[in-house]
Amino acid sequence: DKRKEVKKEYNRPYDIFEKATKEVVAVLSTAREHQWSQVTKAEEEQKEQKKQRLREYWEEKTRNHVVSNRTFEQIFDGKWLNKGTKIETACAEMDKIFETTLADIYAIRSLKSEFEVSLLEYYKDGHNVSDVISYNGRLQEQKQAKIKREEQNRINIQSKEEFSNLAQKEEPKKEKEEII
């Protein structure tokens, strides 16, 4: 019991110090969290403003242009919002995307495919030119298959008609024979 009593007496200054320290740390933690939330909010606002400026740049660049079917969301890269990335750098990348998209659209149109509208829509959905070209091949194969099916159906219908005509020609002979 004496050992416990001495220990309690010996630790009393330490307990007072620890209690005071915890109070100070709690005050500082609260202040830090409050400031950090303000910093985070300010950074998010800056990112949103930067994103809005980039969106306006893209929309202005593509307005009344053949590339207008590519939306900002399709070309947007999250790294453009980093503090280390300047708006000029992001705009230069968007210019490259614009030129590439323009070249892709002209390449699609140069195919002179009867499915040009479908191909442009497919490209608009975020596919690249090689995907669009393979899609064009699939559409043409589907069309050829459809033509073959229609031709086969037409041949089958003609065969059935010829068979029924042949059967009708044979039936009257039987009736005449029976009448005789």
Order of alpha helices (4+ residues) and beta strands (2+ residues): alpha-alpha-alpha-alpha-alpha
